[in-house]
Each structure stands twice: as C-alpha cells, then as structure tokens.
Amino acid sequence: GLPCQARIDWLNIQGNSVEIADFKTCSDLDRFDRDIENFGYLNQLAFYAQVLREKTGTWPDAYLIAVEKAQPFRCGVWKIAYDKLREHAAENTAAILAFLDR
C-alpha cells in the first residue's frame, strides 16, 4: 500500500505470463553466486517481483543475467525459484515495516 518505483531492466508481459530480468556485470562468472548474496541481488529482484505481483496478481518468472567485465565476456543466466523470491520478498517487507516503525 506504499507508493514506490522500480527500474526493471527487462519486462515482458504477455497475457497472464510475466517475466523480468535484471542485468549485472561481474569480475568472474564462476563467483557470481557469491555476488548474488554479497550484493543483495535477490532482494532487489524480489522487490521488483513484489511490485509486479501487486499490479498483475501473479509472481513473475525472474532472471538474473550476468556478463563478465573483461574478455572473454562470458555470460550466464540464472532463473530464480519462486520460493526464493517469496523468501526475499518477506525479508524486504519486514525491513520496510521496521523502517516505517522507527
């Protein structure tokens, strides 16, 4: 019920199907799983998913796309499980409520 905004890197809505993707760069694709945790990427993606769920009534399929900053510029795509999105969405909600309760 709070006003907010989001800058989603990629959004695809076709009928009842909703997809989002967030684009990231990284130093080493083999360590990107650690970057996901260290930089809170799942919380960011879950926030976007929550916003879209409010607007569309459904959880979107959510992806992280990572590209290395140096040659050979390897890239990877991670599809985030719905349970992970919901888990991080709950963390986001708790953090927002705690902030508002100050």
Secondary structure, DSSP 8 states (H G I E B T S, - for coil): --------SEEEEETTEEEEEEEEEES-GGGHHHHHHHTTHHHHHHHHHHHHHHHHSS--EEEEEEEESSTT--EEEEEE-HHHHHHHHHHHHHHHHHHHT-
